[in-house]
Amino acid sequence: MLALSSLTLSSSSPLMLLPPLPLGSHCTSTTSSSRDPSCCFTSSNGRHHVCSCCHHSSLRYYDDSDAPRWSNNMNPQYCKKKKEKRNVMHPMAAASALPPKESNPKVLKIAREKFTKEISFHSRDTDVSLAKALLLVAVEDEAFMAFNREMDTHSILNERKGSSLPFRSHSEFDDVEGISLAGKSMSGWLDELDTITKEVEAELVTRDIGCHLVEIVEAVNVVLFELRGFKRFPVLLHSKFSYLHTVLDSGCGSAIMLSIIYIEICHRLGVSIMGSRVGEDFLIWPQTENLKEIFKASSGHSWFSVVNGGCVKDPRSKAFELNSSSLLDLDIATNRDIIGIALANLIRLHWKRASRMNHGLMLTTPLRPIDSGGSKVPLLRPLELRLALMASERLLLLQPHNWTLRRDHGMLLYYSRRYAEAVQELSICMAFAPVEEAEVMEPFVEKLHLLRLELSWKSLDQAGSLAVP
């Protein structure tokens, strides 16, 4: 179960953001002249500013000081690229986190439609392409961030010129191939997987090895982990390493993304790879009748430990006790399940970055009886919050009847101040949730419904007063 209710955070950041209104309070400012100065936030260095008194909040920040500092053993090619791009704004530092349905590029809708078609339950699970589905996720997110960067640039130009120029997006594409992902199109990254496959085939030729399954997967290990130097992060701090194209480009990424690359390469070689969620880890192994072969140590390491990383050797991990017999008892993940795990990781990481200033804030915190609901309004990064919401929307396409996912999605809508949609999602969730969980949500949903009505009345009153000559 991919519930996100236990998400927490333990760090802070000076880059501030979009607070949801607490239950029982609201902002009445509608124009720039009537804004309350207390609604605005400016950092101590004066470089970051956001006004949160309006629904269409605009966020700007020009550095990425909270990005993790990577160790010296990172892939050399990636380190070189990082050095060359040191002065380039990171894509996560996009500016305006616009609400949905607001003149966003058409490619956002196209990418979502293609993703929905790819994971459609009308097709067999084996026909679902992990690589294509996850690249479509990256295309949609990158198009959203690129559009926001253009909006921010447009706003800055207007401020400098002291006039209001009409906005024209230069990133308007009618096809997903028009979006650049680290310098390549979506098909370019699919070709990259084909290139890696050819390198594995060449490795097999140089060894003069036949087509025995274990020999093939060992050749995959050589190409991925030795020749190309792919590395997994034991603790993932940044969401960018959960995007397929970034992992292919940098050689560094989360365990699930490296497993997906491994599965895709082996699929092209005609080798079926099985996968299963074991505790907090996702493990893979080849489909074979003789599983003992993958546990045999060679040069001090078994194939199973090389592919699945340190969790296999960690006594604290559930994977530590696995052997050739216990693998048979695991629930095998489908392609849709694997995509769901990748999306759940994105939600978790985007939420962490969105809530950096709120230690211990979870999606379900407002549902707790001990939550006062208002004295301290959580400040959230609107861009990261929107990316988490987009990942949650995709995950619900995969698991529409999972009440915990729908609850978490409703809470993301609440934090995004989309109260009407939050009420709808949480009401649906209550119909599927256990009785005790529904009883916890009911008071919150009732208050949220009243808040939505109050805000709509205020909006009508303001519209009426403006109409009076």
C-alpha positions as CSV (number, residue, x, y, z in Angstrom):
1,M,0.0,0.0,0.0
2,L,1.5,3.3,-1.1
3,A,0.0,5.6,1.6
4,L,1.8,8.8,2.2
5,S,0.4,9.7,5.5
6,S,3.7,9.2,7.4
7,L,5.7,11.8,5.4
8,T,7.8,14.0,7.7
9,L,10.6,16.5,7.3
10,S,13.4,17.7,9.5
11,S,15.0,20.7,7.8
12,S,14.2,24.2,6.8
13,S,14.7,26.6,4.0
14,P,14.5,30.4,3.5
15,L,12.5,30.2,0.3
16,M,8.9,30.8,1.1
17,L,5.8,30.0,-0.3
18,L,2.1,29.3,-0.5
19,P,0.2,28.7,2.8
20,P,-3.2,27.1,2.7
21,L,-5.8,29.1,4.7
22,P,-6.5,27.5,8.1
23,L,-10.0,26.3,8.7
24,G,-12.0,29.2,10.0
25,S,-10.0,32.0,8.4
26,H,-9.5,33.4,4.9
27,C,-7.9,36.2,3.0
28,T,-10.1,38.9,1.7
29,S,-7.6,40.9,-0.4
30,T,-8.4,40.9,-4.1
31,T,-6.2,43.6,-5.5
32,S,-2.6,44.6,-5.1
33,S,-3.7,47.9,-3.5
34,S,-5.6,46.1,-0.7
35,R,-3.0,43.5,0.2
36,D,-2.1,43.2,3.8
37,P,1.7,43.6,4.3
38,S,1.6,40.7,6.7
39,C,0.7,38.4,3.8
40,C,4.0,39.1,2.1
41,F,7.2,37.3,2.8
42,T,10.7,38.5,2.0
43,S,13.9,36.7,3.0
44,S,16.6,38.4,5.0
45,N,18.8,38.7,2.0
46,G,16.0,40.3,0.0
47,R,16.3,37.9,-2.9
48,H,13.2,35.8,-2.4
49,H,9.7,37.2,-2.3
50,V,6.2,35.9,-2.4
51,C,2.8,37.4,-1.7
52,S,0.4,34.8,-0.5
53,C,-2.7,36.9,-0.1
54,C,-4.1,36.1,-3.5
55,H,-4.9,32.7,-5.0
56,H,-2.6,33.2,-7.9
57,S,0.6,33.4,-5.8
58,S,3.9,34.0,-7.5
59,L,7.1,32.6,-6.2
60,R,10.6,33.5,-7.2
61,Y,13.9,32.2,-6.0
62,Y,17.2,32.4,-7.7
63,D,19.4,29.8,-6.0
64,D,19.2,26.2,-4.9
65,S,20.9,26.5,-1.6
66,D,19.0,23.5,-0.2
67,A,20.3,21.1,-2.9
68,P,22.3,18.2,-1.5
69,R,26.1,18.3,-1.7
70,W,27.3,15.2,-3.4
71,S,30.4,13.2,-2.4
72,N,33.5,12.9,-4.5
73,N,32.7,9.4,-5.6
74,M,29.9,10.5,-7.8
75,N,30.0,9.5,-11.5
76,P,32.9,11.7,-13.0
77,Q,30.9,12.5,-16.1
78,Y,28.1,13.9,-14.0
79,C,30.4,15.9,-11.9
80,K,31.9,17.4,-15.0
81,K,28.4,18.4,-16.2
82,K,27.6,19.9,-12.9
83,K,30.7,22.0,-13.0
84,E,29.9,23.2,-16.5
85,K,26.4,24.2,-15.6
86,R,27.2,25.7,-12.2
87,N,25.7,29.1,-13.2
88,V,22.6,27.8,-14.7
89,M,19.3,28.0,-12.7
90,H,18.2,24.6,-11.6
91,P,15.0,23.5,-13.2
92,M,13.4,23.0,-9.8
93,A,14.0,26.7,-9.2
94,A,11.1,27.6,-11.5
95,A,9.2,30.6,-10.5
96,S,5.4,30.9,-10.6
97,A,3.5,27.9,-9.4
98,L,0.3,28.4,-11.3
99,P,-2.9,26.6,-10.4
100,P,-4.1,24.1,-13.0
101,K,-6.2,25.0,-16.0
102,E,-4.5,28.4,-16.4
103,S,-3.2,28.7,-20.0
104,N,-0.6,26.0,-19.4
105,P,1.1,24.5,-22.5
106,K,-1.0,22.1,-24.5
107,V,1.8,19.6,-24.2
108,L,0.8,19.1,-20.5
109,K,-2.6,17.7,-21.6
110,I,-1.0,15.7,-24.4
111,A,1.6,14.1,-22.1
112,R,-1.1,13.2,-19.5
113,E,-3.3,11.7,-22.2
114,K,-0.5,9.6,-23.5
115,F,0.4,8.5,-20.0
116,T,-3.2,7.5,-19.3
117,K,-3.3,5.5,-22.6
118,E,0.0,3.8,-21.8
119,I,-1.1,2.5,-18.4
120,S,-4.7,1.8,-19.5
121,F,-6.3,-1.2,-18.0
122,H,-7.6,-2.1,-21.5
123,S,-4.2,-3.3,-22.4
124,R,-2.2,-6.2,-20.9
125,D,0.2,-5.4,-18.2
126,T,3.1,-6.8,-20.2
127,D,2.4,-4.3,-22.9
128,V,2.9,-1.3,-20.5
129,S,6.3,0.3,-21.1
130,L,8.0,1.4,-17.9
131,A,10.4,3.6,-19.8
132,K,7.7,5.3,-21.9
133,A,5.3,5.9,-19.0
134,L,8.0,7.4,-16.8
135,L,9.4,9.6,-19.6
136,L,5.9,10.9,-20.2
137,V,5.9,11.8,-16.4
138,A,9.1,13.7,-16.9
139,V,7.9,15.5,-20.0
140,E,4.8,16.8,-18.3
141,D,6.7,18.0,-15.2
142,E,9.4,19.6,-17.3
143,A,6.9,21.3,-19.5
144,F,5.2,22.7,-16.4
145,M,8.4,24.0,-14.9
146,A,9.6,25.5,-18.3
147,F,6.3,27.3,-18.6
148,N,6.6,28.7,-15.0
149,R,10.2,29.8,-15.8
150,E,8.9,31.8,-18.8
151,M,6.1,33.3,-16.7
152,D,8.7,34.4,-14.1
153,T,11.0,35.9,-16.8
154,H,8.0,37.8,-18.3
155,S,7.1,39.2,-14.8
156,I,10.6,40.4,-14.3
157,L,10.7,42.1,-17.7
158,N,7.4,43.8,-16.9
159,E,8.8,45.1,-13.5
160,R,11.9,46.5,-15.2
161,K,10.0,48.2,-18.0
162,G,7.2,49.5,-15.7
163,S,4.6,48.2,-18.1
164,S,2.4,45.2,-18.6
165,L,3.3,43.3,-21.8
166,P,1.1,40.4,-23.0
167,F,2.5,37.0,-22.2
168,R,3.5,34.7,-25.1
169,S,4.9,31.3,-24.3
170,H,7.8,30.2,-26.4
171,S,7.5,26.6,-25.1
172,E,4.1,25.9,-26.8
173,F,4.5,22.5,-28.4
174,D,1.9,20.2,-29.9
175,D,3.8,17.0,-29.2
176,V,5.8,15.5,-26.3
177,E,8.9,15.3,-28.6
178,G,9.2,19.1,-28.5
179,I,10.2,19.0,-24.8
180,S,13.9,18.7,-24.0
181,L,14.8,16.4,-21.2
182,A,18.5,17.1,-20.3
183,G,19.3,17.8,-24.0
184,K,17.3,15.0,-25.6
185,S,13.8,14.3,-26.6
186,M,11.7,11.5,-25.2
187,S,12.6,9.2,-28.2
188,G,16.2,10.2,-27.7
189,W,16.2,8.6,-24.2
190,L,14.4,5.5,-25.5
191,D,17.2,5.3,-28.0
192,E,19.7,5.6,-25.2
193,L,18.2,2.4,-23.6
194,D,18.7,0.7,-27.0
195,T,22.3,1.9,-27.1
196,I,23.0,0.4,-23.7
197,T,21.4,-2.9,-24.9
198,K,23.8,-3.0,-27.8
199,E,26.7,-2.4,-25.4
200,V,25.6,-5.5,-23.5
201,E,25.4,-7.5,-26.7
202,A,28.9,-6.3,-27.6
203,E,30.2,-7.4,-24.1
204,L,28.7,-10.9,-24.7
205,V,30.5,-11.1,-28.0
206,T,33.9,-10.1,-26.6
207,R,33.5,-12.8,-24.0
208,D,32.5,-15.4,-26.5
209,I,29.7,-16.4,-24.1
210,G,26.6,-18.2,-25.0
211,C,23.0,-17.2,-24.1
212,H,22.9,-18.6,-20.6
213,L,20.6,-16.4,-18.5
214,V,23.1,-15.8,-15.7
215,E,25.8,-14.9,-18.1
216,I,23.6,-12.4,-19.8
217,V,22.6,-10.6,-16.6
218,E,26.3,-10.6,-15.5
219,A,27.1,-8.8,-18.7
220,V,24.4,-6.3,-17.9
221,N,26.0,-5.7,-14.6
222,V,29.4,-5.1,-16.2
223,V,28.0,-2.5,-18.6
224,L,25.7,-0.7,-16.2
225,F,27.8,-0.7,-13.0
226,E,31.4,-1.0,-14.3
227,L,31.6,0.6,-17.8
228,R,28.9,3.2,-17.3
229,G,29.4,3.6,-13.6
230,F,25.8,3.7,-12.5
231,K,25.4,4.3,-8.7
232,R,22.4,4.3,-6.4
233,F,21.9,6.7,-3.6
234,P,21.2,4.9,-0.3
235,V,19.2,7.9,0.9
236,L,17.6,10.0,-1.8
237,L,17.3,13.7,-1.0
238,H,16.4,15.3,-4.3
239,S,13.4,14.4,-6.5
240,K,15.4,15.0,-9.7
241,F,17.1,11.6,-9.3
242,S,13.7,9.9,-9.4
243,Y,13.2,11.0,-13.1
244,L,14.3,8.4,-15.6
245,H,16.1,10.7,-18.0
246,T,18.1,12.3,-15.1
247,V,19.3,8.9,-14.0
248,L,20.3,7.9,-17.5
249,D,22.1,11.2,-18.0
250,S,24.0,11.3,-14.6
251,G,24.4,7.7,-13.8
252,C,23.1,8.3,-10.3
253,G,19.6,7.7,-9.0
254,S,17.2,6.0,-6.7
255,A,17.1,2.2,-6.3
256,I,13.7,1.9,-8.0
257,M,14.9,3.9,-11.0
258,L,18.0,1.8,-11.5
259,S,15.9,-1.3,-11.2
260,I,13.6,0.0,-13.9
261,I,16.6,0.7,-16.2
262,Y,17.8,-2.9,-15.5
263,I,14.3,-4.3,-16.3
264,E,14.1,-2.3,-19.6
265,I,17.6,-3.5,-20.7
266,C,16.9,-7.1,-20.0
267,H,13.5,-6.9,-21.7
268,R,15.3,-5.8,-24.8
269,L,17.6,-8.8,-24.5
270,G,14.7,-11.2,-24.1
271,V,15.3,-11.8,-20.4
272,S,12.3,-11.5,-18.0
273,I,13.1,-9.7,-14.7
274,M,10.9,-10.2,-11.7
275,G,10.4,-7.5,-9.0
276,S,8.9,-7.2,-5.5
277,R,8.5,-4.7,-2.8
278,V,10.2,-6.0,0.4
279,G,9.7,-3.6,3.3
280,E,11.1,-0.2,2.1
281,D,13.1,-1.8,-0.7
282,F,12.3,-2.9,-4.2
283,L,14.2,-6.1,-5.3
284,I,14.7,-7.6,-8.7
285,W,15.9,-11.0,-10.0
286,P,15.8,-12.9,-13.3
287,Q,13.0,-15.3,-13.9
288,T,14.7,-18.7,-13.7
289,E,14.0,-22.2,-12.3
290,N,17.4,-22.2,-10.6
291,L,17.3,-19.2,-8.2
292,K,20.3,-20.6,-6.3
293,E,22.6,-19.3,-9.1
294,I,21.9,-15.7,-8.4
295,F,22.9,-16.1,-4.7
296,K,26.2,-17.7,-5.4
297,A,29.1,-15.5,-4.5
298,S,31.6,-14.5,-7.2
299,S,34.5,-12.2,-6.3
300,G,33.0,-11.8,-2.9
301,H,29.5,-10.7,-4.1
302,S,26.5,-12.5,-5.4
303,W,24.6,-11.3,-8.5
304,F,21.6,-10.6,-6.2
305,S,23.6,-8.3,-3.9
306,V,25.3,-6.4,-6.8
307,V,22.0,-5.6,-8.5
308,N,20.0,-4.8,-5.4
309,G,22.6,-2.9,-3.4
310,G,23.4,-2.7,0.3
311,C,19.9,-3.5,1.6
312,V,20.6,-7.2,0.9
313,K,23.6,-7.1,3.4
314,D,21.9,-4.8,6.0
315,P,20.7,-6.8,9.0
316,R,18.1,-4.1,9.6
317,S,16.5,-4.6,6.2
318,K,13.8,-7.3,5.5
319,A,15.8,-8.1,2.4
320,F,18.7,-9.4,4.5
321,E,17.0,-12.8,5.3
322,L,16.0,-13.5,1.7
323,N,17.2,-16.6,-0.1
324,S,16.3,-18.7,-3.1
325,S,13.4,-20.3,-1.3
326,S,11.9,-17.2,0.2
327,L,11.9,-15.4,-3.1
328,L,9.2,-17.7,-4.3
329,D,6.9,-16.5,-1.5
330,L,7.1,-12.8,-2.5
331,D,4.3,-11.0,-4.3
332,I,5.5,-10.1,-7.8
333,A,5.0,-6.5,-8.9
334,T,3.3,-5.8,-12.2
335,N,4.5,-3.1,-14.5
336,R,1.7,-0.9,-13.3
337,D,2.8,-1.6,-9.7
338,I,6.3,-0.5,-10.5
339,I,5.2,2.7,-12.1
340,G,3.1,3.3,-8.9
341,I,6.1,2.9,-6.7
342,A,8.1,5.4,-8.8
343,L,5.2,7.9,-8.6
344,A,4.8,7.4,-4.8
345,N,8.5,8.2,-4.4
346,L,8.0,11.4,-6.4
347,I,5.1,12.5,-4.2
348,R,7.1,11.8,-1.1
349,L,10.2,13.8,-2.3
350,H,8.2,16.7,-3.7
351,W,6.2,16.9,-0.4
352,K,9.4,16.9,1.6
353,R,10.7,19.9,-0.4
354,A,7.4,21.7,-0.3
355,S,7.2,21.4,3.5
356,R,10.8,22.1,4.4
357,M,9.9,24.9,6.8
358,N,7.5,22.7,8.8
359,H,9.2,20.1,10.8
360,G,7.1,17.0,11.2
361,L,4.3,18.3,9.0
362,M,2.4,15.3,7.4
363,L,-0.3,15.3,4.8
364,T,-2.8,14.1,7.4
365,T,-1.8,16.5,10.2
366,P,-5.0,18.6,9.9
367,L,-7.0,15.5,10.4
368,R,-5.6,14.9,13.9
369,P,-7.9,15.9,16.8
370,I,-5.0,17.6,18.5
371,D,-4.4,19.9,15.5
372,S,-5.5,23.4,16.5
373,G,-6.1,24.3,12.9
374,G,-4.9,27.7,12.9
375,S,-2.5,29.5,15.1
376,K,0.5,28.5,12.9
377,V,-0.2,28.4,9.1
378,P,2.2,26.1,7.3
379,L,4.2,27.7,4.5
380,L,4.6,25.5,1.5
381,R,6.6,25.8,-1.7
382,P,3.9,26.1,-4.4
383,L,5.9,24.6,-7.2
384,E,6.9,21.5,-5.3
385,L,3.3,21.2,-4.0
386,R,2.0,21.3,-7.5
387,L,4.4,18.6,-8.7
388,A,3.4,16.4,-5.8
389,L,-0.2,16.9,-6.8
390,M,0.5,16.0,-10.4
391,A,2.2,12.8,-9.4
392,S,-0.7,12.0,-7.1
393,E,-3.2,12.5,-10.0
394,R,-1.3,10.0,-12.0
395,L,-1.1,7.5,-9.1
396,L,-4.9,7.6,-8.7
397,L,-5.2,6.7,-12.4
398,L,-3.3,3.5,-11.5
399,Q,-5.1,2.8,-8.2
400,P,-8.5,4.6,-8.3
401,H,-10.0,2.5,-5.4
402,N,-7.1,2.9,-3.0
403,W,-8.8,5.0,-0.2
404,T,-5.5,6.1,1.4
405,L,-4.2,7.5,-1.9
406,R,-7.4,9.4,-2.4
407,R,-7.2,10.7,1.1
408,D,-3.7,11.9,0.6
409,H,-4.7,13.4,-2.8
410,G,-7.5,15.3,-1.0
411,M,-5.1,16.7,1.5
412,L,-2.7,17.9,-1.2
413,L,-5.7,19.7,-2.7
414,Y,-6.4,21.2,0.7
415,Y,-2.8,22.5,1.1
416,S,-3.1,23.9,-2.5
417,R,-6.3,25.8,-1.4
418,R,-8.4,24.0,-3.9
419,Y,-11.1,23.5,-1.3
420,A,-14.0,22.4,-3.5
421,E,-12.0,19.7,-5.1
422,A,-10.6,18.7,-1.7
423,V,-14.1,18.2,-0.3
424,Q,-15.1,16.1,-3.3
425,E,-12.0,13.8,-3.0
426,L,-12.2,13.4,0.7
427,S,-16.0,12.7,0.5
428,I,-15.3,9.9,-2.0
429,C,-12.5,8.6,0.2
430,M,-14.9,8.4,3.2
431,A,-17.2,6.1,1.2
432,F,-14.4,3.6,0.7
433,A,-12.5,4.0,4.0
434,P,-12.9,1.9,7.1
435,V,-15.5,3.3,9.5
436,E,-13.0,4.5,12.1
437,E,-11.0,6.3,9.4
438,A,-14.2,7.9,8.0
439,E,-15.1,9.2,11.5
440,V,-11.7,10.9,11.7
441,M,-12.1,12.6,8.4
442,E,-15.8,13.6,8.8
443,P,-15.3,16.7,11.1
444,F,-12.5,18.0,8.9
445,V,-14.6,17.6,5.7
446,E,-17.5,19.4,7.3
447,K,-15.4,22.4,8.4
448,L,-13.7,22.4,4.9
449,H,-17.1,22.5,3.3
450,L,-18.2,25.5,5.4
451,L,-15.0,27.3,4.6
452,R,-15.6,26.7,0.9
453,L,-19.1,28.2,1.2
454,E,-17.8,31.2,3.2
455,L,-15.2,31.9,0.6
456,S,-17.7,31.7,-2.2
457,W,-20.1,34.1,-0.4
458,K,-17.2,36.6,0.2
459,S,-16.4,36.3,-3.5
460,L,-20.0,37.1,-4.5
461,D,-20.1,40.1,-2.1
462,Q,-16.9,41.5,-3.5
463,A,-18.2,41.1,-7.1
464,G,-21.4,42.8,-6.1
465,S,-19.6,45.8,-4.5
466,L,-17.5,46.2,-7.6
467,A,-20.6,46.4,-9.8
468,V,-22.0,49.3,-7.9
469,P,-21.2,52.7,-9.7
